[in-house]
Amino acid sequence: MIYFDNSATTKPYEEVLDSYLKVNQDFYGNPSSLHNYGGKAEQLITGARQQIADGIGVKPAEIIFTSGGTEGNNLAIKGAALEYQNRGNHIITSEVEHSSVTNTLKQLEEKFGFQVTRLPVRADGLLHPDDIEQAITDQTILVSLIHVNNEVGTVQPVREIGQRLKKYPKILFHVDHVQGAGKLALPFHDSGIDLCTFSAHKFHGLKGTGFLYKRTGIRLVPLLTGGNQERTWRSGTENTGGIVAMAKAFRLVEQKRLHKAESLLQVREYLYDELKKNQEIILHTPETAAPHIINFSVVGLKGEVLVHALEEAGFIISTTSACSSKDKTPSSTLTSMGISDDVALGAVRISLTYENTIQEATQFIEALTQIIIRLKKVMG
């Protein structure tokens, strides 16, 4: 099987699995315990925190370990909103966020009385920094935006937006970097980012691990209280093996980003150009999008039909975000981009990683072309 669904999850690197197994076999002590077993586990977590901080250019104390992207987004958004609600109750976001952001904001509206402005995007999925500034009120305390859209790959102008927000010192800036990690660099300080979410299984780590960058001086209301782990920001016994494995995965994927970015882009460009030639295909991803995601529809075909037909031919792709792929409604991201419901229901997503090759891409295009011809004949 050729796996083209890396935005849903990635295959853990062998070295990552080895690290996880070794830590859980040899260093299984509770990091909070005073004995030597606990001390060794704590040292491993400290080392992993340093590695990750070095990898993104921040301080180790600014890294909070979480269970993944959903918890990270919840902690950043709810934690900041509830902590700073004395400053105001207005939050700005876009119409094309991940469900862990949209549903978190919906809960803040319905249960806590916050006001949320959801900005529409243009046909290419982009927000303009002017849109953010025009939405700011004297009650605005938080802007929360996705960096790389998980469905179409549009890259929001995070740096420029962050630069604009520096003029408003009471407004915090949260970025969901889950889909961009390991694929695109993100200059934290230059972009004025206060909070940023990562998830390990999107960069060849293990599910159930992630981290949140929290700039020094930012306070949050914790979601989880208990034993005061993670300097009280996130209580609960640490997943030592998962954290160490995540640090290794992040180091490995960053090396590949620095040395294999061109080969990844070549695969993506080949697929994009070939899909563009087919008159039966409507591309939804802009040419300037992230180097690993392509979203398209085949005229007259449902996305799930295409997914199953390609799987039978040996290719794994997806319809929309994995978190909402079982819904029968059209993607809200695509409809926000002005795409009709019928076309949006036919959308599928290819998502790549550094291990994918031109040969795989060539085989995919050949298989897709034949599948479209066959399905069109069946449909008459």
Stockholm file with secondary structure:
# STOCKHOLM 1.0

chainA/1-380         MIYFDNSATTKPYEEVLDSYLKVNQDFYGNPSSLHNYGGKAEQLITGARQQIADGIGVKPAEIIFTSGGTEGNNLAIKGAALEYQNRGNHIITSEVEHSSVTNTLKQLEEKFGFQVTRLPVRADGLLHPDDIEQAITDQTILVSLIHVNNEVGTVQPVREIGQRLKKYPKILFHVDHVQGAGKLALPFHDSGIDLCTFSAHKFHGLKGTGFLYKRTGIRLVPLLTGGNQERTWRSGTENTGGIVAMAKAFRLVEQKRLHKAESLLQVREYLYDELKKNQEIILHTPETAAPHIINFSVVGLKGEVLVHALEEAGFIISTTSACSSKDKTPSSTLTSMGISDDVALGAVRISLTYENTIQEATQFIEALTQIIIRLKKVMG
#=GR chainA/1-380 SS CEECBTTTCCCCCHHHHHHHHHHHHHCCSCTTCSSHHHHHHHHHHHHHHHHHHHHHTSCGGGEEEESSHHHHHHHHHHHHHHHTTTTCCEEEEETTCCHHHHHHHHHHHHHHCCEEEEECCCTTSCCCHHHHHHHCCTTEEEEEEESBCTTTCCBCCHHHHHHHHTTCTTCEEEEECTTTTTTSCCCTTTTTCSEEEEEGGGTTSCTTCEEEEECTTCCCCCSCCSSCTGGGTSCSCCCHHHHHHHHHHHHHHHHHHHHHHHHHHHHHHHHHHHHHHCTTEEECSCTTSCTTEEEEEETTCCHHHHHHHHHHTTEECBSSCTTTTTCCSCCHHHHHTTCCHHHHHTEEEEECCTTCCHHHHHHHHHHHHHHHHHHHHHHC
#=GC SS_cons         CEECBTTTCCCCCHHHHHHHHHHHHHCCSCTTCSSHHHHHHHHHHHHHHHHHHHHHTSCGGGEEEESSHHHHHHHHHHHHHHHTTTTCCEEEEETTCCHHHHHHHHHHHHHHCCEEEEECCCTTSCCCHHHHHHHCCTTEEEEEEESBCTTTCCBCCHHHHHHHHTTCTTCEEEEECTTTTTTSCCCTTTTTCSEEEEEGGGTTSCTTCEEEEECTTCCCCCSCCSSCTGGGTSCSCCCHHHHHHHHHHHHHHHHHHHHHHHHHHHHHHHHHHHHHHCTTEEECSCTTSCTTEEEEEETTCCHHHHHHHHHHTTEECBSSCTTTTTCCSCCHHHHHTTCCHHHHHTEEEEECCTTCCHHHHHHHHHHHHHHHHHHHHHHC
//
